[in-house]
Amino acid sequence: MSEFDTLIGLVSHYSPSGQEQEAVQWLVSRMKSMGYDDAYIDDAGNAVGVMGQGPRQVLLLGHIDTVPGEIDLGQNTFQSNEVLYGRGVVDAKGPLACFVDAVARVGGQEGWQMVVIGAVEEERDSDGARFVVDQYGPDHLIVGEPNHWDRIALGYKGSAWVEATFRRSQTHTASGEETAAEAAVAGWLLIKTYADTFNAEKQKAFDKLLPTLNAIETESNEFQQCARLKIGMRLPPDVSPAAWYEKLVEILPEAQLEQVGYALPAWACEKNTPLVRAFLSSIRSEGGDPRFVYKTGTSDLNLVGPVWKCPALVYGPGDSSLDHTPHEHLLLEEYQRSVRVLHGALSAILK
């Protein structure tokens, strides 16, 4: 057996959101073969592995789904034993496989239970995490996302999406009157101006409003023009989704606004906890210089963190700049180190 069997097997099962079943079944079977006390598929379709039966609990929450776009693993990868390519090897099957392997190495510890979850639908509406948030109340939480083997993420920005629709009566193009498309462009520029003003004295991206114009759609008939903006906003900790929606009504008073999907507040973890200290020590024991990072994206941490309110952090191998790209790949040496770091940190926490 290879120490990369979990990683390679998991990445080999293509599992974009909504098509995770085969990968989930494979992972459950893999955890059973590795000596987990229990492994099963829960009612949301998540893969769940349990090690130990103690009253205290460490929950390791990864996600098994990926964005669409299958990437060939490539035979040369296995021969060189240096780099593994594949959809999800970074985001976030590498971190999930790291969880599975490290927990198997730690094994059952008196007084503790470790639960590894490969959640579904994280790349869409986080259905898997929304299910488990009411099922558990862990003492410690580790979320699996790529941040390199020697870094710990302690915060993720919030997000809120909206569709803003502008309407105008149909007029002759020579009339000089503002079109719906022009009103939409002006509205987007007002949002940008507000964000720029808000961010003027902010030094860190984590503390800024980060707007994204995802799409512009226009349509018209004999009597009316319509222009629709699909706008995303990454939110800092001091701006809740509700506060942003309220501000957006002020910025675009004439637009019809419709909230899209689930909004998530930003969440930052406590830095001075036994969990964080265990990871810092374990990274140093591997020769690393540990660093904290705060991410501009969102993760399942944003959803479960405010509910469980336990010591938490985000950990996992991989370069997050490769997320969702056609070039996803993971250095196998980094994977090895991340498994050793997680093994060391868990061993310290479970003493």
C-alpha positions as YAML, in Angstrom:
chain: A
units: angstrom
residues:
- id: 1
  name: MET
  ca: [0.00, 0.00, 0.00]
- id: 2
  name: SER
  ca: [1.09, 3.57, -0.72]
- id: 3
  name: GLU
  ca: [0.79, 6.46, 1.71]
- id: 4
  name: PHE
  ca: [-0.97, 8.29, -1.13]
- id: 5
  name: ASP
  ca: [-3.70, 5.69, -1.68]
- id: 6
  name: THR
  ca: [-6.40, 7.75, 0.04]
- id: 7
  name: LEU
  ca: [-5.47, 10.89, -1.87]
- id: 8
  name: ILE
  ca: [-5.19, 9.22, -5.28]
- id: 9
  name: GLY
  ca: [-8.33, 7.15, -4.80]
- id: 10
  name: LEU
  ca: [-10.39, 10.13, -3.73]
- id: 11
  name: VAL
  ca: [-9.20, 12.36, -6.58]
- id: 12
  name: SER
  ca: [-9.77, 9.51, -9.05]
- id: 13
  name: HIS
  ca: [-13.51, 9.66, -8.32]
- id: 14
  name: TYR
  ca: [-14.77, 12.75, -10.14]
- id: 15
  name: SER
  ca: [-17.40, 14.37, -7.93]
- id: 16
  name: PRO
  ca: [-18.69, 17.80, -8.94]
- id: 17
  name: SER
  ca: [-21.46, 19.18, -6.73]
- id: 18
  name: GLY
  ca: [-24.55, 17.04, -7.12]
- id: 19
  name: GLN
  ca: [-22.58, 14.01, -8.35]
- id: 20
  name: GLU
  ca: [-20.70, 12.99, -5.20]
- id: 21
  name: GLN
  ca: [-22.27, 9.57, -4.57]
- id: 22
  name: GLU
  ca: [-19.53, 7.35, -6.02]
- id: 23
  name: ALA
  ca: [-16.78, 9.29, -4.27]
- id: 24
  name: VAL
  ca: [-18.71, 9.17, -0.99]
- id: 25
  name: GLN
  ca: [-19.20, 5.42, -1.27]
- id: 26
  name: TRP
  ca: [-15.51, 4.93, -2.05]
- id: 27
  name: LEU
  ca: [-14.40, 7.06, 0.90]
- id: 28
  name: VAL
  ca: [-16.69, 5.26, 3.35]
- id: 29
  name: SER
  ca: [-15.29, 1.93, 2.17]
- id: 30
  name: ARG
  ca: [-11.76, 3.31, 2.47]
- id: 31
  name: MET
  ca: [-12.29, 4.45, 6.06]
- id: 32
  name: LYS
  ca: [-13.72, 1.06, 7.00]
- id: 33
  name: SER
  ca: [-10.63, -0.64, 5.57]
- id: 34
  name: MET
  ca: [-8.37, 1.69, 7.58]
- id: 35
  name: GLY
  ca: [-9.81, 0.63, 10.93]
- id: 36
  name: TYR
  ca: [-12.32, 3.37, 11.66]
- id: 37
  name: ASP
  ca: [-14.77, 2.29, 14.36]
- id: 38
  name: ASP
  ca: [-17.64, 3.31, 12.10]
- id: 39
  name: ALA
  ca: [-18.05, 4.72, 8.62]
- id: 40
  name: TYR
  ca: [-21.33, 5.48, 6.88]
- id: 41
  name: ILE
  ca: [-23.29, 7.81, 4.62]
- id: 42
  name: ASP
  ca: [-25.54, 10.19, 6.54]
- id: 43
  name: ASP
  ca: [-28.98, 11.44, 5.49]
- id: 44
  name: ALA
  ca: [-27.51, 14.38, 3.59]
- id: 45
  name: GLY
  ca: [-25.20, 12.12, 1.55]
- id: 46
  name: ASN
  ca: [-22.04, 13.07, 3.48]
- id: 47
  name: ALA
  ca: [-19.27, 10.52, 4.06]
- id: 48
  name: VAL
  ca: [-18.76, 10.14, 7.82]
- id: 49
  name: GLY
  ca: [-15.96, 8.28, 9.60]
- id: 50
  name: VAL
  ca: [-15.76, 7.84, 13.39]
- id: 51
  name: MET
  ca: [-12.67, 6.92, 15.40]
- id: 52
  name: GLY
  ca: [-13.06, 6.40, 19.16]
- id: 53
  name: GLN
  ca: [-16.08, 6.51, 21.42]
- id: 54
  name: GLY
  ca: [-15.16, 9.05, 24.13]
- id: 55
  name: PRO
  ca: [-17.43, 11.86, 25.37]
- id: 56
  name: ARG
  ca: [-15.20, 14.63, 23.99]
- id: 57
  name: GLN
  ca: [-15.14, 15.24, 20.26]
- id: 58
  name: VAL
  ca: [-12.84, 16.61, 17.56]
- id: 59
  name: LEU
  ca: [-14.70, 17.17, 14.31]
- id: 60
  name: LEU
  ca: [-12.75, 17.40, 11.04]
- id: 61
  name: LEU
  ca: [-15.02, 18.90, 8.38]
- id: 62
  name: GLY
  ca: [-13.86, 18.63, 4.78]
- id: 63
  name: HIS
  ca: [-15.81, 18.63, 1.55]
- id: 64
  name: ILE
  ca: [-15.89, 15.94, -1.10]
- id: 65
  name: ASP
  ca: [-17.50, 17.89, -3.95]
- id: 66
  name: THR
  ca: [-15.61, 19.95, -6.51]
- id: 67
  name: VAL
  ca: [-16.38, 22.49, -9.18]
- id: 68
  name: PRO
  ca: [-17.08, 20.97, -12.62]
- id: 69
  name: GLY
  ca: [-14.30, 20.23, -15.08]
- id: 70
  name: GLU
  ca: [-12.57, 16.86, -15.01]
- id: 71
  name: ILE
  ca: [-8.75, 16.92, -15.07]
- id: 72
  name: ASP
  ca: [-6.75, 13.88, -16.17]
- id: 73
  name: LEU
  ca: [-4.58, 12.62, -13.31]
- id: 74
  name: GLY
  ca: [-1.84, 11.70, -15.80]
- id: 75
  name: GLN
  ca: [0.25, 8.52, -15.68]
- id: 76
  name: ASN
  ca: [3.54, 10.42, -15.42]
- id: 77
  name: THR
  ca: [2.39, 11.79, -12.09]
- id: 78
  name: PHE
  ca: [2.44, 8.36, -10.51]
- id: 79
  name: GLN
  ca: [5.81, 7.45, -12.03]
- id: 80
  name: SER
  ca: [7.53, 10.61, -10.79]
- id: 81
  name: ASN
  ca: [5.80, 10.41, -7.40]
- id: 82
  name: GLU
  ca: [6.21, 14.18, -7.08]
- id: 83
  name: VAL
  ca: [3.03, 15.90, -8.20]
- id: 84
  name: LEU
  ca: [-0.58, 14.80, -8.44]
- id: 85
  name: TYR
  ca: [-2.92, 16.53, -10.86]
- id: 86
  name: GLY
  ca: [-6.68, 16.21, -10.74]
- id: 87
  name: ARG
  ca: [-9.90, 18.09, -10.14]
- id: 88
  name: GLY
  ca: [-10.25, 18.70, -6.42]
- id: 89
  name: VAL
  ca: [-6.74, 17.63, -5.44]
- id: 90
  name: VAL
  ca: [-6.36, 21.13, -3.96]
- id: 91
  name: ASP
  ca: [-9.97, 22.19, -3.33]
- id: 92
  name: ALA
  ca: [-10.50, 20.25, -1.25]
- id: 93
  name: LYS
  ca: [-9.86, 16.52, -1.57]
- id: 94
  name: GLY
  ca: [-6.23, 16.97, -0.54]
- id: 95
  name: PRO
  ca: [-7.24, 18.36, 2.87]
- id: 96
  name: LEU
  ca: [-10.01, 15.74, 3.23]
- id: 97
  name: ALA
  ca: [-7.65, 12.86, 2.43]
- id: 98
  name: CYS
  ca: [-5.16, 14.36, 4.89]
- id: 99
  name: PHE
  ca: [-7.86, 14.22, 7.58]
- id: 100
  name: VAL
  ca: [-8.66, 10.58, 6.82]
- id: 101
  name: ASP
  ca: [-5.03, 9.46, 6.85]
- id: 102
  name: ALA
  ca: [-3.99, 11.40, 9.96]
- id: 103
  name: VAL
  ca: [-6.95, 10.22, 12.04]
- id: 104
  name: ALA
  ca: [-6.22, 6.62, 11.04]
- id: 105
  name: ARG
  ca: [-2.63, 7.07, 12.23]
- id: 106
  name: VAL
  ca: [-3.71, 8.54, 15.56]
- id: 107
  name: GLY
  ca: [-6.22, 5.76, 16.16]
- id: 108
  name: GLY
  ca: [-8.66, 5.55, 19.05]
- id: 109
  name: GLN
  ca: [-7.76, 7.59, 22.13]
- id: 110
  name: GLU
  ca: [-9.36, 7.19, 25.54]
- id: 111
  name: GLY
  ca: [-11.97, 9.83, 26.29]
- id: 112
  name: TRP
  ca: [-12.15, 11.16, 22.74]
- id: 113
  name: GLN
  ca: [-14.05, 10.68, 19.54]
- id: 114
  name: MET
  ca: [-12.76, 11.95, 16.19]
- id: 115
  name: VAL
  ca: [-15.30, 12.47, 13.41]
- id: 116
  name: VAL
  ca: [-14.20, 13.01, 9.80]
- id: 117
  name: ILE
  ca: [-16.88, 14.35, 7.45]
- id: 118
  name: GLY
  ca: [-16.61, 14.61, 3.68]
- id: 119
  name: ALA
  ca: [-19.45, 17.07, 3.12]
- id: 120
  name: VAL
  ca: [-21.40, 17.41, -0.11]
- id: 121
  name: GLU
  ca: [-22.46, 20.54, -1.99]
- id: 122
  name: GLU
  ca: [-19.91, 22.92, -0.43]
- id: 123
  name: GLU
  ca: [-19.28, 24.52, -3.82]
- id: 124
  name: ARG
  ca: [-22.98, 25.38, -4.14]
- id: 125
  name: ASP
  ca: [-25.24, 25.86, -1.10]
- id: 126
  name: SER
  ca: [-23.30, 23.78, 1.50]
- id: 127
  name: ASP
  ca: [-26.16, 21.30, 1.95]
- id: 128
  name: GLY
  ca: [-23.83, 18.84, 3.69]
- id: 129
  name: ALA
  ca: [-22.64, 21.34, 6.29]
- id: 130
  name: ARG
  ca: [-26.16, 22.70, 6.79]
- id: 131
  name: PHE
  ca: [-27.22, 19.19, 7.74]
- id: 132
  name: VAL
  ca: [-24.40, 18.46, 10.19]
- id: 133
  name: VAL
  ca: [-24.56, 21.82, 11.97]
- id: 134
  name: ASP
  ca: [-27.57, 20.58, 13.94]
- id: 135
  name: GLN
  ca: [-26.16, 17.08, 14.50]
- id: 136
  name: TYR
  ca: [-22.93, 17.82, 16.38]
- id: 137
  name: GLY
  ca: [-21.48, 20.03, 19.09]
- id: 138
  name: PRO
  ca: [-17.71, 19.41, 18.95]
- id: 139
  name: ASP
  ca: [-15.08, 20.47, 21.48]
- id: 140
  name: HIS
  ca: [-12.66, 21.28, 18.65]
- id: 141
  name: LEU
  ca: [-13.24, 21.94, 14.95]
- id: 142
  name: ILE
  ca: [-10.80, 21.61, 12.04]
- id: 143
  name: VAL
  ca: [-12.11, 22.62, 8.61]
- id: 144
  name: GLY
  ca: [-10.34, 21.30, 5.53]
- id: 145
  name: GLU
  ca: [-9.29, 23.88, 2.93]
- id: 146
  name: PRO
  ca: [-5.95, 24.42, 1.15]
- id: 147
  name: ASN
  ca: [-3.58, 26.90, 2.76]
- id: 148
  name: HIS
  ca: [-0.22, 25.05, 2.45]
- id: 149
  name: TRP
  ca: [1.15, 22.66, 5.05]
- id: 150
  name: ASP
  ca: [2.76, 25.34, 7.21]
- id: 151
  name: ARG
  ca: [-0.12, 27.85, 7.44]
- id: 152
  name: ILE
  ca: [-3.27, 28.03, 9.53]
- id: 153
  name: ALA
  ca: [-6.33, 29.95, 8.36]
- id: 154
  name: LEU
  ca: [-8.24, 31.66, 11.15]
- id: 155
  name: GLY
  ca: [-10.83, 33.62, 9.23]
- id: 156
  name: TYR
  ca: [-12.95, 33.69, 6.08]
- id: 157
  name: LYS
  ca: [-14.88, 36.65, 4.72]
- id: 158
  name: GLY
  ca: [-18.63, 36.60, 4.49]
- id: 159
  name: SER
  ca: [-20.58, 36.76, 1.25]
- id: 160
  name: ALA
  ca: [-23.91, 38.00, -0.06]
- id: 161
  name: TRP
  ca: [-25.28, 37.77, -3.59]
- id: 162
  name: VAL
  ca: [-28.03, 39.82, -5.16]
- id: 163
  name: GLU
  ca: [-29.69, 40.47, -8.51]
- id: 164
  name: ALA
  ca: [-30.38, 44.14, -9.21]
- id: 165
  name: THR
  ca: [-32.88, 44.82, -11.98]
- id: 166
  name: PHE
  ca: [-33.29, 48.18, -13.71]
- id: 167
  name: ARG
  ca: [-36.22, 49.00, -16.00]
- id: 168
  name: ARG
  ca: [-36.86, 51.79, -18.49]
- id: 169
  name: SER
  ca: [-39.60, 52.51, -20.99]
- id: 170
  name: GLN
  ca: [-38.74, 51.73, -24.57]
- id: 171
  name: THR
  ca: [-37.61, 54.86, -26.44]
- id: 172
  name: HIS
  ca: [-36.00, 55.74, -29.73]
- id: 173
  name: THR
  ca: [-32.22, 55.38, -29.64]
- id: 174
  name: ALA
  ca: [-31.89, 58.99, -30.77]
- id: 175
  name: SER
  ca: [-33.91, 60.33, -27.84]
- id: 176
  name: GLY
  ca: [-30.91, 60.73, -25.53]
- id: 177
  name: GLU
  ca: [-32.83, 59.22, -22.60]
- id: 178
  name: GLU
  ca: [-31.01, 56.85, -20.24]
- id: 179
  name: THR
  ca: [-31.40, 53.19, -21.19]
- id: 180
  name: ALA
  ca: [-31.86, 50.36, -18.70]
- id: 181
  name: ALA
  ca: [-28.36, 49.16, -19.51]
- id: 182
  name: GLU
  ca: [-26.92, 52.61, -18.82]
- id: 183
  name: ALA
  ca: [-28.80, 52.77, -15.49]
- id: 184
  name: ALA
  ca: [-27.38, 49.37, -14.55]
- id: 185
  name: VAL
  ca: [-23.83, 50.46, -15.36]
- id: 186
  name: ALA
  ca: [-24.30, 53.63, -13.32]
- id: 187
  name: GLY
  ca: [-25.63, 51.52, -10.44]
- id: 188
  name: TRP
  ca: [-22.58, 49.25, -10.51]
- id: 189
  name: LEU
  ca: [-20.30, 52.28, -10.44]
- id: 190
  name: LEU
  ca: [-22.14, 53.59, -7.37]
- id: 191
  name: ILE
  ca: [-21.48, 50.27, -5.61]
- id: 192
  name: LYS
  ca: [-17.80, 50.44, -6.56]
- id: 193
  name: THR
  ca: [-17.57, 54.03, -5.32]
- id: 194
  name: TYR
  ca: [-19.16, 53.10, -1.99]
- id: 195
  name: ALA
  ca: [-16.79, 50.14, -1.56]
- id: 196
  name: ASP
  ca: [-13.78, 52.30, -2.42]
- id: 197
  name: THR
  ca: [-14.82, 54.87, 0.18]
- id: 198
  name: PHE
  ca: [-15.43, 52.19, 2.81]
- id: 199
  name: ASN
  ca: [-12.03, 50.61, 2.08]
- id: 200
  name: ALA
  ca: [-10.04, 53.84, 1.95]
- id: 201
  name: GLU
  ca: [-8.39, 53.45, 5.35]
- id: 202
  name: LYS
  ca: [-8.47, 49.66, 5.53]
- id: 203
  name: GLN
  ca: [-5.06, 48.03, 5.18]
- id: 204
  name: LYS
  ca: [-6.03, 44.34, 5.01]
- id: 205
  name: ALA
  ca: [-8.19, 42.68, 2.37]
- id: 206
  name: PHE
  ca: [-9.97, 40.77, 5.15]
- id: 207
  name: ASP
  ca: [-11.35, 44.08, 6.46]
- id: 208
  name: LYS
  ca: [-12.54, 45.41, 3.08]
- id: 209
  name: LEU
  ca: [-15.71, 45.21, 1.04]
- id: 210
  name: LEU
  ca: [-14.88, 43.29, -2.15]
- id: 211
  name: PRO
  ca: [-17.59, 43.61, -4.82]
- id: 212
  name: THR
  ca: [-17.81, 41.40, -7.90]
- id: 213
  name: LEU
  ca: [-19.95, 41.95, -10.98]
- id: 214
  name: ASN
  ca: [-20.62, 38.39, -12.05]
- id: 215
  name: ALA
  ca: [-22.96, 39.00, -15.01]
- id: 216
  name: ILE
  ca: [-24.98, 41.60, -16.92]
- id: 217
  name: GLU
  ca: [-28.14, 40.51, -18.70]
- id: 218
  name: THR
  ca: [-30.42, 42.65, -20.85]
- id: 219
  name: GLU
  ca: [-33.76, 42.04, -22.50]
- id: 220
  name: SER
  ca: [-36.48, 44.15, -24.03]
- id: 221
  name: ASN
  ca: [-39.87, 44.07, -25.71]
- id: 222
  name: GLU
  ca: [-41.91, 46.61, -27.61]
- id: 223
  name: PHE
  ca: [-42.57, 48.67, -24.49]
- id: 224
  name: GLN
  ca: [-39.87, 48.08, -21.88]
- id: 225
  name: GLN
  ca: [-36.13, 47.59, -21.45]
- id: 226
  name: CYS
  ca: [-34.66, 45.55, -18.62]
- id: 227
  name: ALA
  ca: [-31.07, 45.21, -17.40]
- id: 228
  name: ARG
  ca: [-30.05, 42.84, -14.60]
- id: 229
  name: LEU
  ca: [-26.80, 42.81, -12.62]
- id: 230
  name: LYS
  ca: [-25.63, 39.75, -10.69]
- id: 231
  name: ILE
  ca: [-23.53, 41.18, -7.88]
- id: 232
  name: GLY
  ca: [-21.51, 39.45, -5.20]
- id: 233
  name: MET
  ca: [-20.03, 41.13, -2.16]
- id: 234
  name: ARG
  ca: [-17.34, 39.66, 0.07]
- id: 235
  name: LEU
  ca: [-17.99, 41.00, 3.54]
- id: 236
  name: PRO
  ca: [-15.61, 41.90, 6.39]
- id: 237
  name: PRO
  ca: [-16.42, 40.94, 10.00]
- id: 238
  name: ASP
  ca: [-17.97, 44.32, 10.81]
- id: 239
  name: VAL
  ca: [-20.53, 44.20, 7.96]
- id: 240
  name: SER
  ca: [-23.28, 41.61, 8.25]
- id: 241
  name: PRO
  ca: [-25.23, 40.41, 5.21]
- id: 242
  name: ALA
  ca: [-28.33, 42.17, 6.56]
- id: 243
  name: ALA
  ca: [-26.42, 45.44, 6.94]
- id: 244
  name: TRP
  ca: [-25.09, 45.16, 3.40]
- id: 245
  name: TYR
  ca: [-28.54, 44.52, 1.92]
- id: 246
  name: GLU
  ca: [-29.87, 47.53, 3.81]
- id: 247
  name: LYS
  ca: [-27.05, 49.71, 2.47]
- id: 248
  name: LEU
  ca: [-27.62, 48.41, -1.05]
- id: 249
  name: VAL
  ca: [-31.22, 49.62, -0.92]
- id: 250
  name: GLU
  ca: [-29.86, 53.10, -0.15]
- id: 251
  name: ILE
  ca: [-27.29, 52.95, -2.95]
- id: 252
  name: LEU
  ca: [-29.74, 51.67, -5.59]
- id: 253
  name: PRO
  ca: [-33.17, 53.05, -4.56]
- id: 254
  name: GLU
  ca: [-34.75, 52.55, -7.98]
- id: 255
  name: ALA
  ca: [-33.51, 49.01, -8.58]
- id: 256
  name: GLN
  ca: [-35.52, 45.89, -7.86]
- id: 257
  name: LEU
  ca: [-33.28, 43.85, -5.54]
- id: 258
  name: GLU
  ca: [-33.53, 40.10, -5.06]
- id: 259
  name: GLN
  ca: [-31.29, 38.16, -2.66]
- id: 260
  name: VAL
  ca: [-29.72, 35.08, -4.26]
- id: 261
  name: GLY
  ca: [-28.76, 31.91, -2.41]
- id: 262
  name: TYR
  ca: [-27.56, 31.84, 1.18]
- id: 263
  name: ALA
  ca: [-25.71, 34.79, 2.65]
- id: 264
  name: LEU
  ca: [-22.93, 34.06, 5.13]
- id: 265
  name: PRO
  ca: [-21.34, 36.39, 7.70]
- id: 266
  name: ALA
  ca: [-17.58, 36.56, 8.03]
- id: 267
  name: TRP
  ca: [-16.08, 34.46, 10.80]
- id: 268
  name: ALA
  ca: [-12.73, 34.72, 12.58]
- id: 269
  name: CYS
  ca: [-11.44, 32.09, 15.01]
- id: 270
  name: GLU
  ca: [-9.81, 32.72, 18.37]
- id: 271
  name: LYS
  ca: [-6.01, 32.69, 18.03]
- id: 272
  name: ASN
  ca: [-4.96, 31.72, 21.56]
- id: 273
  name: THR
  ca: [-6.43, 28.22, 21.98]
- id: 274
  name: PRO
  ca: [-4.93, 24.80, 22.75]
- id: 275
  name: LEU
  ca: [-5.93, 23.74, 19.22]
- id: 276
  name: VAL
  ca: [-3.99, 26.55, 17.56]
- id: 277
  name: ARG
  ca: [-1.00, 26.03, 19.84]
- id: 278
  name: ALA
  ca: [-0.94, 22.33, 19.00]
- id: 279
  name: PHE
  ca: [-0.76, 23.13, 15.27]
- id: 280
  name: LEU
  ca: [1.93, 25.77, 15.71]
- id: 281
  name: SER
  ca: [4.07, 23.31, 17.65]
- id: 282
  name: SER
  ca: [3.51, 20.51, 15.14]
- id: 283
  name: ILE
  ca: [4.38, 22.72, 12.15]
- id: 284
  name: ARG
  ca: [7.59, 23.80, 13.88]
- id: 285
  name: SER
  ca: [8.46, 20.17, 14.61]
- id: 286
  name: GLU
  ca: [8.37, 19.59, 10.83]
- id: 287
  name: GLY
  ca: [10.80, 22.45, 10.26]
- id: 288
  name: GLY
  ca: [8.16, 24.98, 9.26]
- id: 289
  name: ASP
  ca: [7.69, 28.62, 10.19]
- id: 290
  name: PRO
  ca: [3.93, 28.73, 10.90]
- id: 291
  name: ARG
  ca: [1.85, 31.67, 9.76]
- id: 292
  name: PHE
  ca: [-1.75, 32.77, 10.20]
- id: 293
  name: VAL
  ca: [-3.85, 33.69, 7.17]
- id: 294
  name: TYR
  ca: [-7.27, 35.30, 6.76]
- id: 295
  name: LYS
  ca: [-8.97, 34.44, 3.49]
- id: 296
  name: THR
  ca: [-11.05, 36.59, 1.16]
- id: 297
  name: GLY
  ca: [-13.30, 33.65, 0.19]
- id: 298
  name: THR
  ca: [-15.86, 31.76, 2.25]
- id: 299
  name: SER
  ca: [-15.94, 28.17, 3.49]
- id: 300
  name: ASP
  ca: [-18.10, 25.89, 5.61]
- id: 301
  name: LEU
  ca: [-16.37, 27.50, 8.61]
- id: 302
  name: ASN
  ca: [-18.64, 30.53, 8.06]
- id: 303
  name: LEU
  ca: [-21.67, 28.30, 8.49]
- id: 304
  name: VAL
  ca: [-20.73, 26.05, 11.42]
- id: 305
  name: GLY
  ca: [-18.39, 28.37, 13.33]
- id: 306
  name: PRO
  ca: [-21.06, 30.78, 14.61]
- id: 307
  name: VAL
  ca: [-23.22, 27.84, 15.77]
- id: 308
  name: TRP
  ca: [-20.64, 25.59, 17.44]
- id: 309
  name: LYS
  ca: [-18.50, 28.43, 18.84]
- id: 310
  name: CYS
  ca: [-15.71, 26.04, 19.79]
- id: 311
  name: PRO
  ca: [-11.96, 26.41, 19.23]
- id: 312
  name: ALA
  ca: [-11.52, 26.12, 15.47]
- id: 313
  name: LEU
  ca: [-9.12, 26.62, 12.58]
- id: 314
  name: VAL
  ca: [-8.77, 25.75, 8.91]
- id: 315
  name: TYR
  ca: [-5.97, 23.49, 7.70]
- id: 316
  name: GLY
  ca: [-4.95, 21.56, 4.61]
- id: 317
  name: PRO
  ca: [-2.25, 21.10, 1.99]
- id: 318
  name: GLY
  ca: [-2.31, 22.84, -1.37]
- id: 319
  name: ASP
  ca: [-1.97, 26.22, -3.04]
- id: 320
  name: SER
  ca: [-5.37, 27.92, -2.94]
- id: 321
  name: SER
  ca: [-4.51, 30.04, -5.97]
- id: 322
  name: LEU
  ca: [-5.04, 26.81, -7.97]
- id: 323
  name: ASP
  ca: [-8.63, 26.42, -6.71]
- id: 324
  name: HIS
  ca: [-11.13, 25.91, -9.56]
- id: 325
  name: THR
  ca: [-8.41, 26.24, -12.23]
- id: 326
  name: PRO
  ca: [-7.53, 23.72, -14.95]
- id: 327
  name: HIS
  ca: [-4.07, 23.42, -13.37]
- id: 328
  name: GLU
  ca: [-4.99, 21.96, -9.96]
- id: 329
  name: HIS
  ca: [-2.06, 19.97, -8.62]
- id: 330
  name: LEU
  ca: [-0.55, 19.07, -5.28]
- id: 331
  name: LEU
  ca: [3.05, 18.39, -4.33]
- id: 332
  name: LEU
  ca: [3.09, 14.95, -2.76]
- id: 333
  name: GLU
  ca: [5.84, 15.99, -0.33]
- id: 334
  name: GLU
  ca: [3.54, 18.74, 0.93]
- id: 335
  name: TYR
  ca: [0.79, 16.18, 1.40]
- id: 336
  name: GLN
  ca: [3.12, 13.98, 3.47]
- id: 337
  name: ARG
  ca: [4.08, 16.91, 5.66]
- id: 338
  name: SER
  ca: [0.50, 17.99, 6.20]
- id: 339
  name: VAL
  ca: [-0.47, 14.48, 7.35]
- id: 340
  name: ARG
  ca: [2.43, 14.48, 9.82]
- id: 341
  name: VAL
  ca: [1.50, 17.96, 11.08]
- id: 342
  name: LEU
  ca: [-2.13, 16.97, 11.60]
- id: 343
  name: HIS
  ca: [-1.10, 13.71, 13.27]
- id: 344
  name: GLY
  ca: [1.13, 15.63, 15.67]
- id: 345
  name: ALA
  ca: [-1.47, 18.26, 16.44]
- id: 346
  name: LEU
  ca: [-4.21, 15.71, 17.09]
- id: 347
  name: SER
  ca: [-1.91, 13.63, 19.28]
- id: 348
  name: ALA
  ca: [-1.22, 16.72, 21.40]
- id: 349
  name: ILE
  ca: [-4.90, 17.69, 21.70]
- id: 350
  name: LEU
  ca: [-6.01, 14.17, 22.65]
- id: 351
  name: LYS
  ca: [-3.53, 13.72, 25.51]
...
